[in-house]
């Protein structure tokens, strides 16, 4: 961490796999990548998160999803939060969290076992909303 930085942040970047021949409809595979950035403010963390996502996220790459050519697109930042104000990260530091809703306790058990389950992802406050609170 540089001397000017005063904290570690987890920045959640959303990427979408979109068919090259896209009609705009249908399900999409979406990834959420969580990046660790060091920044002196929440605003700087968002800027650095955008930079990191653009640099290492693979946006624009062509790939194949279920036999269909797709492009990997950076959609935007879903959330960011401060992990630690200063000092090194330590064992037990909570790096990020995501809130889900599943249909049952059995579905939660299946998720913990690494099985595919349908979930609803509960929204974090949008980064712009968080800026208003900072």
FIKOLZA-1660 file (N, C-alpha, C; in steps of 0.1 Angstrom, whole numbers, plus 5000, padded with zeros to 4 digits):
% residues 134
   i   px   py   pz ch aa at
   1 5009 4988 5000  A  X  N
   1 5000 5000 5000  A  X CA
   1 5009 5012 5000  A  X  C
   2 5006 5022 4992  A  X  N
   2 5014 5034 4991  A  X CA
   2 5012 5043 5003  A  X  C
   3 5021 5052 5006  A  X  N
   3 5020 5061 5018  A  X CA
   3 5007 5069 5017  A  X  C
   4 5003 5074 5005  A  X  N
   4 4992 5083 5004  A  X CA
   4 4979 5075 5007  A  X  C
   5 4979 5062 5005  A  X  N
   5 4966 5055 5007  A  X CA
   5 4963 5053 5022  A  X  C
   6 4950 5054 5025  A  X  N
   6 4946 5052 5039  A  X CA
   6 4937 5040 5042  A  X  C
   7 4935 5032 5032  A  X  N
   7 4926 5021 5034  A  X CA
   7 4926 5011 5023  A  X  C
   8 4921 4999 5026  A  X  N
   8 4919 4988 5017  A  X CA
   8 4904 4987 5014  A  X  C
   9 4900 4986 5002  A  X  N
   9 4886 4985 4997  A  X CA
   9 4884 4972 4989  A  X  C
  10 4872 4966 4990  A  X  N
  10 4868 4956 4981  A  X CA
  10 4858 4962 4971  A  X  C
  11 4861 4961 4958  A  X  N
  11 4853 4967 4948  A  X CA
  11 4847 4956 4940  A  X  C
  12 4834 4956 4938  A  X  N
  12 4827 4945 4931  A  X CA
  12 4824 4950 4917  A  X  C
  13 4830 4943 4907  A  X  N
  13 4828 4946 4893  A  X CA
  13 4819 4936 4886  A  X  C
  14 4810 4940 4878  A  X  N
  14 4800 4931 4872  A  X CA
  14 4804 4930 4857  A  X  C
  15 4805 4917 4852  A  X  N
  15 4808 4915 4838  A  X CA
  15 4797 4906 4833  A  X  C
  16 4794 4907 4820  A  X  N
  16 4783 4900 4814  A  X CA
  16 4788 4893 4801  A  X  C
  17 4785 4880 4799  A  X  N
  17 4788 4873 4787  A  X CA
  17 4776 4875 4777  A  X  C
  18 4779 4882 4766  A  X  N
  18 4768 4885 4757  A  X CA
  18 4771 4879 4743  A  X  C
  19 4761 4871 4738  A  X  N
  19 4764 4865 4725  A  X CA
  19 4768 4875 4714  A  X  C
  20 4777 4871 4706  A  X  N
  20 4782 4880 4695  A  X CA
  20 4770 4884 4686  A  X  C
  21 4762 4875 4683  A  X  N
  21 4750 4878 4675  A  X CA
  21 4738 4879 4685  A  X  C
  22 4737 4891 4691  A  X  N
  22 4729 4894 4703  A  X CA
  22 4715 4900 4698  A  X  C
  23 4704 4894 4703  A  X  N
  23 4691 4899 4700  A  X CA
  23 4686 4907 4712  A  X  C
  24 4694 4908 4722  A  X  N
  24 4691 4916 4734  A  X CA
  24 4682 4909 4744  A  X  C
  25 4678 4896 4741  A  X  N
  25 4669 4889 4750  A  X CA
  25 4676 4877 4756  A  X  C
  26 4670 4870 4765  A  X  N
  26 4675 4857 4770  A  X CA
  26 4684 4859 4782  A  X  C
  27 4686 4847 4788  A  X  N
  27 4695 4847 4800  A  X CA
  27 4709 4850 4796  A  X  C
  28 4716 4856 4806  A  X  N
  28 4730 4859 4804  A  X CA
  28 4738 4853 4816  A  X  C
  29 4750 4849 4813  A  X  N
  29 4759 4845 4824  A  X CA
  29 4766 4858 4829  A  X  C
  30 4765 4860 4842  A  X  N
  30 4771 4872 4848  A  X CA
  30 4781 4868 4858  A  X  C
  31 4793 4875 4858  A  X  N
  31 4803 4873 4868  A  X CA
  31 4804 4885 4876  A  X  C
  32 4807 4883 4889  A  X  N
  32 4810 4894 4898  A  X CA
  32 4824 4892 4903  A  X  C
  33 4834 4900 4899  A  X  N
  33 4848 4899 4903  A  X CA
  33 4850 4909 4914  A  X  C
  34 4856 4905 4925  A  X  N
  34 4859 4914 4936  A  X CA
  34 4874 4917 4936  A  X  C
  35 4877 4930 4935  A  X  N
  35 4891 4934 4935  A  X CA
  35 4895 4941 4947  A  X  C
  36 4907 4939 4952  A  X  N
  36 4912 4946 4963  A  X CA
  36 4920 4958 4958  A  X  C
  37 4916 4970 4963  A  X  N
  37 4923 4982 4959  A  X CA
  37 4927 4990 4972  A  X  C
  38 4937 4998 4971  A  X  N
  38 4941 5007 4981  A  X CA
  38 4938 5021 4977  A  X  C
  39 4932 5029 4986  A  X  N
  39 4928 5042 4982  A  X CA
  39 4927 5051 4994  A  X  C
  40 4928 5064 4992  A  X  N
  40 4927 5073 5003  A  X CA
  40 4913 5078 5006  A  X  C
  41 4903 5074 4997  A  X  N
  41 4889 5078 4999  A  X CA
  41 4880 5068 4991  A  X  C
  42 4868 5068 4995  A  X  N
  42 4858 5060 4988  A  X CA
  42 4857 5063 4973  A  X  C
  43 4858 5076 4970  A  X  N
  43 4857 5081 4956  A  X CA
  43 4869 5075 4948  A  X  C
  44 4881 5076 4954  A  X  N
  44 4893 5071 4948  A  X CA
  44 4892 5055 4946  A  X  C
  45 4886 5049 4956  A  X  N
  45 4884 5034 4955  A  X CA
  45 4876 5030 4943  A  X  C
  46 4865 5038 4940  A  X  N
  46 4857 5036 4929  A  X CA
  46 4865 5038 4916  A  X  C
  47 4873 5049 4915  A  X  N
  47 4881 5052 4903  A  X CA
  47 4891 5040 4901  A  X  C
  48 4898 5036 4912  A  X  N
  48 4908 5026 4910  A  X CA
  48 4901 5012 4907  A  X  C
  49 4889 5010 4912  A  X  N
  49 4882 4998 4909  A  X CA
  49 4878 4997 4894  A  X  C
  50 4874 5008 4888  A  X  N
  50 4871 5009 4874  A  X CA
  50 4884 5006 4866  A  X  C
  51 4895 5012 4870  A  X  N
  51 4908 5010 4863  A  X CA
  51 4912 4995 4864  A  X  C
  52 4911 4989 4876  A  X  N
  52 4915 4975 4877  A  X CA
  52 4906 4966 4869  A  X  C
  53 4893 4969 4869  A  X  N
  53 4884 4960 4861  A  X CA
  53 4887 4961 4846  A  X  C
  54 4890 4973 4842  A  X  N
  54 4894 4975 4827  A  X CA
  54 4907 4968 4824  A  X  C
  55 4916 4969 4833  A  X  N
  55 4930 4963 4831  A  X CA
  55 4930 4948 4832  A  X  C
  56 4924 4942 4842  A  X  N
  56 4926 4928 4844  A  X CA
  56 4913 4920 4842  A  X  C
  57 4902 4926 4840  A  X  N
  57 4889 4919 4840  A  X CA
  57 4886 4911 4827  A  X  C
  58 4894 4913 4817  A  X  N
  58 4891 4905 4804  A  X CA
  58 4880 4911 4796  A  X  C
  59 4876 4923 4799  A  X  N
  59 4865 4929 4791  A  X CA
  59 4869 4930 4776  A  X  C
  60 4859 4927 4767  A  X  N
  60 4862 4927 4753  A  X CA
  60 4866 4913 4748  A  X  C
  61 4871 4904 4756  A  X  N
  61 4875 4891 4752  A  X CA
  61 4864 4883 4746  A  X  C
  62 4867 4876 4736  A  X  N
  62 4858 4866 4730  A  X CA
  62 4859 4853 4737  A  X  C
  63 4848 4846 4740  A  X  N
  63 4848 4833 4746  A  X CA
  63 4836 4825 4741  A  X  C
  64 4836 4813 4746  A  X  N
  64 4825 4804 4742  A  X CA
  64 4817 4800 4754  A  X  C
  65 4804 4803 4754  A  X  N
  65 4795 4799 4765  A  X CA
  65 4784 4790 4759  A  X  C
  66 4784 4778 4764  A  X  N
  66 4774 4768 4760  A  X CA
  66 4774 4767 4744  A  X  C
  67 4786 4767 4738  A  X  N
  67 4787 4765 4724  A  X CA
  67 4784 4778 4716  A  X  C
  68 4782 4789 4722  A  X  N
  68 4779 4801 4715  A  X CA
  68 4790 4811 4717  A  X  C
  69 4794 4818 4706  A  X  N
  69 4805 4828 4707  A  X CA
  69 4799 4840 4715  A  X  C
  70 4806 4845 4725  A  X  N
  70 4802 4856 4733  A  X CA
  70 4813 4866 4735  A  X  C
  71 4809 4878 4739  A  X  N
  71 4819 4888 4742  A  X CA
  71 4817 4891 4757  A  X  C
  72 4828 4893 4764  A  X  N
  72 4828 4895 4779  A  X CA
  72 4828 4910 4780  A  X  C
  73 4817 4916 4786  A  X  N
  73 4816 4930 4787  A  X CA
  73 4816 4935 4802  A  X  C
  74 4824 4945 4805  A  X  N
  74 4824 4951 4818  A  X CA
  74 4811 4960 4819  A  X  C
  75 4802 4957 4828  A  X  N
  75 4790 4964 4830  A  X CA
  75 4791 4976 4839  A  X  C
  76 4798 4974 4850  A  X  N
  76 4800 4985 4859  A  X CA
  76 4803 4980 4873  A  X  C
  77 4804 4989 4883  A  X  N
  77 4807 4985 4897  A  X CA
  77 4794 4984 4904  A  X  C
  78 4792 4972 4911  A  X  N
  78 4780 4970 4918  A  X CA
  78 4781 4975 4932  A  X  C
  79 4793 4975 4938  A  X  N
  79 4794 4979 4952  A  X CA
  79 4809 4981 4955  A  X  C
  80 4811 4988 4966  A  X  N
  80 4825 4989 4971  A  X CA
  80 4823 4991 4986  A  X  C
  81 4833 4986 4994  A  X  N
  81 4833 4989 5008  A  X CA
  81 4847 4988 5014  A  X  C
  82 4849 4996 5024  A  X  N
  82 4862 4996 5031  A  X CA
  82 4864 4983 5039  A  X  C
  83 4875 4977 5037  A  X  N
  83 4879 4965 5045  A  X CA
  83 4886 4969 5058  A  X  C
  84 4896 4977 5056  A  X  N
  84 4905 4981 5067  A  X CA
  84 4909 4995 5065  A  X  C
  85 4909 5003 5075  A  X  N
  85 4913 5017 5074  A  X CA
  85 4928 5019 5072  A  X  C
  86 4936 5011 5079  A  X  N
  86 4951 5012 5077  A  X CA
  86 4957 4999 5082  A  X  C
  87 4970 4997 5080  A  X  N
  87 4977 4985 5084  A  X CA
  87 4975 4974 5075  A  X  C
  88 4982 4963 5078  A  X  N
  88 4981 4951 5069  A  X CA
  88 4968 4944 5071  A  X  C
  89 4964 4937 5061  A  X  N
  89 4952 4928 5062  A  X CA
  89 4956 4917 5072  A  X  C
  90 4946 4912 5079  A  X  N
  90 4949 4902 5089  A  X CA
  90 4939 4890 5087  A  X  C
  91 4943 4879 5092  A  X  N
  91 4935 4867 5092  A  X CA
  91 4922 4870 5099  A  X  C
  92 4911 4867 5092  A  X  N
  92 4898 4870 5098  A  X CA
  92 4891 4882 5093  A  X  C
  93 4899 4891 5086  A  X  N
  93 4893 4903 5080  A  X CA
  93 4882 4899 5070  A  X  C
  94 4871 4905 5071  A  X  N
  94 4860 4902 5061  A  X CA
  94 4863 4910 5049  A  X  C
  95 4865 4903 5038  A  X  N
  95 4868 4910 5025  A  X CA
  95 4856 4914 5017  A  X  C
  96 4846 4906 5017  A  X  N
  96 4834 4910 5010  A  X CA
  96 4823 4901 5014  A  X  C
  97 4811 4904 5010  A  X  N
  97 4799 4896 5013  A  X CA
  97 4789 4899 5002  A  X  C
  98 4780 4889 5001  A  X  N
  98 4769 4890 4991  A  X CA
  98 4757 4884 4998  A  X  C
  99 4746 4890 4997  A  X  N
  99 4734 4885 5003  A  X CA
  99 4725 4879 4992  A  X  C
 100 4721 4867 4995  A  X  N
 100 4713 4859 4985  A  X CA
 100 4699 4855 4992  A  X  C
 101 4690 4853 4984  A  X  N
 101 4677 4846 4988  A  X CA
 101 4676 4833 4980  A  X  C
 102 4674 4822 4987  A  X  N
 102 4672 4809 4981  A  X CA
 102 4658 4804 4985  A  X  C
 103 4654 4793 4978  A  X  N
 103 4640 4789 4980  A  X CA
 103 4638 4781 4994  A  X  C
 104 4649 4776 4999  A  X  N
 104 4648 4768 5011  A  X CA
 104 4661 4766 5018  A  X  C
 105 4661 4760 5030  A  X  N
 105 4673 4757 5037  A  X CA
 105 4681 4746 5030  A  X  C
 106 4673 4737 5023  A  X  N
 106 4680 4726 5015  A  X CA
 106 4688 4733 5004  A  X  C
 107 4683 4743 4998  A  X  N
 107 4690 4751 4987  A  X CA
 107 4702 4757 4993  A  X  C
 108 4701 4763 5005  A  X  N
 108 4713 4769 5011  A  X CA
 108 4724 4758 5014  A  X  C
 109 4719 4746 5018  A  X  N
 109 4729 4735 5020  A  X CA
 109 4735 4731 5007  A  X  C
 110 4727 4730 4996  A  X  N
 110 4733 4727 4983  A  X CA
 110 4743 4737 4978  A  X  C
 111 4740 4750 4981  A  X  N
 111 4749 4760 4977  A  X CA
 111 4762 4759 4984  A  X  C
 112 4762 4756 4997  A  X  N
 112 4774 4754 5005  A  X CA
 112 4782 4742 5000  A  X  C
 113 4775 4732 4994  A  X  N
 113 4782 4720 4989  A  X CA
 113 4788 4723 4975  A  X  C
 114 4786 4735 4970  A  X  N
 114 4791 4738 4957  A  X CA
 114 4782 4734 4945  A  X  C
 115 4769 4731 4948  A  X  N
 115 4760 4728 4938  A  X CA
 115 4754 4740 4932  A  X  C
 116 4749 4739 4919  A  X  N
 116 4742 4750 4913  A  X CA
 116 4728 4752 4920  A  X  C
 117 4724 4764 4923  A  X  N
 117 4711 4767 4928  A  X CA
 117 4707 4780 4922  A  X  C
 118 4694 4782 4921  A  X  N
 118 4689 4795 4917  A  X CA
 118 4688 4804 4929  A  X  C
 119 4693 4816 4928  A  X  N
 119 4694 4826 4938  A  X CA
 119 4689 4839 4933  A  X  C
 120 4684 4847 4943  A  X  N
 120 4682 4861 4940  A  X CA
 120 4693 4869 4948  A  X  C
 121 4700 4877 4941  A  X  N
 121 4710 4885 4947  A  X CA
 121 4704 4898 4952  A  X  C
 122 4705 4901 4965  A  X  N
 122 4700 4913 4970  A  X CA
 122 4710 4924 4968  A  X  C
 123 4704 4936 4964  A  X  N
 123 4712 4947 4960  A  X CA
 123 4719 4953 4972  A  X  C
 124 4732 4957 4969  A  X  N
 124 4739 4966 4978  A  X CA
 124 4734 4980 4975  A  X  C
 125 4737 4990 4983  A  X  N
 125 4735 5004 4978  A  X CA
 125 4744 5006 4966  A  X  C
 126 4739 5013 4956  A  X  N
 126 4747 5016 4944  A  X CA
 126 4759 5024 4949  A  X  C
 127 4770 5023 4942  A  X  N
 127 4782 5031 4945  A  X CA
 127 4779 5046 4946  A  X  C
 128 4770 5051 4937  A  X  N
 128 4767 5065 4938  A  X CA
 128 4760 5069 4951  A  X  C
 129 4751 5060 4955  A  X  N
 129 4744 5062 4968  A  X CA
 129 4753 5062 4980  A  X  C
 130 4763 5053 4979  A  X  N
 130 4773 5052 4990  A  X CA
 130 4782 5065 4990  A  X  C
 131 4784 5071 4979  A  X  N
 131 4792 5083 4978  A  X CA
 131 4784 5094 4986  A  X  C
 132 4771 5094 4985  A  X  N
 132 4763 5104 4992  A  X CA
 132 4765 5103 5007  A  X  C
 133 4767 5090 5012  A  X  N
 133 4768 5088 5026  A  X CA
 133 4782 5091 5032  A  X  C
 134 4792 5090 5023  A  X  N
 134 4806 5091 5027  A  X CA
 134 4809 5105 5032  A  X  C
% end
